[in-house]
Amino acid sequence: MFQRREFLKYLAASPLLTSYSAFAQEVEETLGERLTDPSEVINVWEMEAVARAKVPPAHMGYLLTGVDSDDTLRANREGYTRFQIRPRRLVDVSSTDMSVNVLGAEADSPFFLCPLGSQGAFHPDAELGSARAAAAKNHHMILSTMSSTAIEAVAEARDKPLWFQLYVATPWENSATMLRRAEAAGCTAVALTIDLPAGRNTETDQLMARGDDRDCTVCHSPPRLKPAFDGLNMRGFGVMNPAMTWDVIGQMKEVTNMKVIIKGVEVGSDAALAVQYGADGIILSNHGGRATETGRSTIECLPEVIAAVNGRIPVIIDGGIRRGTDAFKALALGAAAVGIGRPYVWGLGAFGQAGVERVLDLLNRELAITMRGSGTPTIADIGGSYVHDVGHRVPRGKLGRDLL
Ligand SMILES: Cc1cc2nc3c(=O)[nH]c(=O)nc-3n(C[C@H](O)[C@H](O)[C@H](O)COP(=O)(O)O)c2cc1C
């Protein structure tokens, strides 16, 4: 092991090194075993590498997968290459303030923790680890219907109001019961996910599960047994309702006083319908490339959605956000906050709560550097004139390193 490390160091320093990508591949393959403390991890992809070394392949497959050939998943990253930053100079950036307030949710950072189900599959800390990390850094968190941990326990660990993500279960009374329970647990908003009415084909998940023959019934429960479904009527029970239409917003408002946020809008006309039907907010999302295949990247959908909403309700964006610069671009194009999914769960899988905290630190540091470097000391300062739309995606290879 030592010899290999020394060799890699030699390679890195050597003028003989002709292929950076060959070196990078070597490094990536050994990262998981070499990085043993969260403080050694320098970006979210390194955290992914550590998680890969620790999380069983079938579970990692569930975390990483997109749908079909993962085109939308890749698009979410590539979309960011379309926008370039236009910095301003000689602005006093001696202190930066990254705090946001979205529908009453106050946070020290615009990076929101997206609802991501079954976190018990990645680390025993599960959602409690994520919630404690969110509390330590004052990040806002949205809890999934499919979480491995009961909402009351997560709310206590976060110690500030969560938002609850809802999959509308059938019969309707089951959804109503979940809404009442979330409200009683102190949630101030519910994010209704609308982008998965028809099932999906998660091939990367299936590929990575091949050869992993552990018995998963001992490490995580099947969907019907998630804590959110405790006490529900199982006659005619379904986790999602494919018959759902826009009327669901009014139906939810009859049951709850929580704000209703629609998660999974991708086009301007749907954003306008969400406003028309009374939504209080939108999460522009394609489920991290896990819903409709060959869709656009979320960042490329953002201008159209922002134009349709026209300032009437806040728009949060998620999908492919891996750098402070990504967040900066989304905020410049009008997002009120940015959601991260996989990156914080890579941290969870790698080191539990401490790994989530490290991911948040890394992203916050990158965003603070970008804000200072661009002459925007507060989030409100990051306006549309701070990004330039090239009009097409630029191949990553021509821009520089992305994945190690
Ligand atoms: C493993 C996994 C589980 C997810 N579970 C849910 C969920 O239960 N409910 C939901 O609305 N979105 C879910 N999502 C989507 C995320 O909330 C979010 O939209 C997406 O992860 C953002 O993209 P990113 O992972 O590229 O940051 C899940 C995503 C992943 C990767």
The ligand as an ORCA input file, in Angstrom:
! r2SCAN-3c Opt
* xyz 0 1
  C     -31.222      7.678     -3.642
  C     -32.206      8.772     -3.892
  C     -33.423      8.743     -3.251
  C     -34.350      9.776     -3.468
  N     -35.543      9.748     -2.799
  C     -36.427     10.736     -2.996
  C     -37.665     10.743     -2.298
  O     -37.937      9.866     -1.493
  N     -38.528     11.742     -2.553
  C     -38.250     12.758     -3.459
  O     -39.062     13.647     -3.663
  N     -37.065     12.782     -4.103
  C     -36.154     11.822     -3.890
  N     -34.954     11.862     -4.530
  C     -34.634     13.021     -5.381
  C     -33.971     14.120     -4.544
  O     -34.879     14.711     -3.651
  C     -33.404     15.256     -5.435
  O     -34.422     15.723     -6.265
  C     -32.200     14.823     -6.264
  O     -31.415     13.883     -5.580
  C     -31.333     16.031     -6.605
  O     -30.322     15.676     -7.495
  P     -28.807     15.348     -7.066
  O     -28.834     14.017     -6.403
  O     -28.101     15.339     -8.370
  O     -28.323     16.434     -6.142
  C     -34.025     10.847     -4.332
  C     -32.781     10.871     -4.952
  C     -31.860      9.861     -4.744
  C     -30.517      9.956     -5.403
*
